[in-house]
Every structure is written in structure tokens, then in C-alpha cells.
Amino acid sequence: MPRSAYEQVADDLRRQIAAGVLKAGQRLDGNAKMAERYGVAAMTVRHALDILREEGLIVSQQGRGTFVASDPPELEPSEGNAQMADELSEIKVALELINSRLDRLEGQVRGRP
């Protein structure tokens, strides 16, 4: 089942925070600007921000705006992150195999006259 618009906005902002694109203490754009960027209503953005606020990823200050939390909690690994970790693990195994073959070939080349 597709995720709702506010969940998709929250997911994207959460990903940006986790990746360091949005840094601790950084002020987020206003709701209207984010609504325009995501192509959703301002109320949808507000709902997404409520979720992130409840998760402790952002804080709002009256009259100042909304900021990435100074010390955001560790994010739970998502299904996408778990899949990426599995793929990286497979790549690591493949690289180790390639390196061992390369070492063997280099040894054979060194041994030739």
C-alpha cells in the first residue's frame, strides 16, 4: 500500500537528517516553501513535521522556526537500509574474491621470466 503524502515528506526529511544533508541545528524551510517543493498542502507538511517532532528529530521554537535537533536520536534501520546493508555485504564479498584472484595473478606474473 502506498504511503500517504505526509509520510513520504517525513520519510524524505528523515533520510536527509540521517544522511547529514540537514545538519543538527540547521533551520528548516518554512511550511509554505516545503509544501511548494514537495507539491503538497502546507497542512501535509505540518503533519510530517509533527511526526518528526514526536521522534525527536526536529524542534520548533516559537517565532524562530523549526530546526534539526542538536542531538537527534539514532534512527531505526528501515527496510531500505537493511536491503542496502545486505547489498553492500555482497559487494564486499565480491571485492574480496576479486582481490584474492588479483593477488594470485600478480604472483604468477612475477614468477614469469
C-alpha positions in Angstrom: 0.0 0.0 0.0 1.5 3.4 -0.9 2.5 5.7 1.9 0.5 8.9 2.4 1.9 12.2 1.3 2.8 13.3 4.8 4.6 10.0 5.5 6.5 10.5 2.2 7.5 14.0 3.2 8.5 12.8 6.7 10.5 9.9 5.2 12.4 12.3 2.9 13.2 14.7 5.7 14.2 11.8 8.0 16.5 10.5 5.2 18.1 13.9 4.8 18.7 14.2 8.5 20.2 10.7 8.7 22.5 11.4 5.7 23.7 14.7 7.1 22.2 16.7 4.3 20.2 18.5 7.0 22.6 19.1 9.9 22.0 19.4 13.6 20.9 23.0 14.4 20.0 23.8 10.8 16.8 25.7 10.3 14.3 24.1 8.0 12.5 26.0 5.3 9.0 27.3 6.2 5.9 25.1 5.7 4.8 27.1 2.6 8.2 26.7 0.9 8.4 23.0 1.7 4.8 22.5 0.6 5.7 24.0 -2.8 8.9 21.9 -3.1 7.1 18.6 -2.3 4.0 19.6 -4.2 1.7 19.1 -1.2 -0.5 21.3 1.0 1.0 23.2 3.9 -1.1 21.1 6.3 0.6 18.0 4.9 4.0 19.4 5.7 2.8 20.4 9.2 1.6 16.8 9.7 5.0 15.4 8.6 6.8 17.8 10.9 4.6 16.7 13.8 5.8 13.2 13.2 9.5 14.2 13.2 9.0 16.3 16.3 7.5 13.3 18.1 10.5 11.2 17.0 12.8 13.9 18.5 14.4 14.6 15.1 13.4 18.3 15.0 12.5 21.0 17.4 10.3 24.1 16.9 10.9 27.4 18.6 8.1 30.0 18.7 8.8 32.8 16.4 12.1 31.4 15.2 11.2 28.3 13.2 11.9 24.6 13.1 15.4 23.2 13.4 17.1 19.8 13.2 17.5 18.6 16.7 21.0 19.1 18.1 21.3 15.6 19.2 18.9 13.5 17.1 18.2 10.0 18.3 19.6 7.1 16.4 17.3 6.2 13.6 15.9 2.7 13.4 17.2 0.8 10.4 14.5 0.8 7.8 13.7 -2.0 5.4 15.6 0.1 2.7 18.6 0.4 4.9 18.6 -3.3 5.7 18.5 -4.1 2.0 21.3 -1.7 1.3 23.4 -3.2 4.1 22.8 -6.7 2.5 23.8 -5.4 -0.9 27.0 -3.8 0.5 27.8 -7.0 2.2 27.5 -8.9 -1.1 29.7 -6.3 -2.8 32.3 -6.7 0.0 32.4 -10.4 -0.5 32.8 -10.0 -4.3 35.6 -7.5 -3.9 37.4 -9.8 -1.5 37.2 -12.6 -4.2 38.4 -10.3 -6.9 41.3 -9.1 -4.7 42.4 -12.7 -3.9 42.3 -13.6 -7.7 44.3 -10.4 -8.5 46.9 -11.3 -5.9 47.2 -14.8 -7.3 47.6 -13.4 -10.9 50.1 -10.9 -9.8 52.1 -13.7 -8.2 52.0 -15.7 -11.4 53.2 -12.7 -13.4 56.1 -12.0 -11.0 57.2 -15.6 -11.3 57.5 -15.5 -15.1 60.8 -14.8 -16.8 
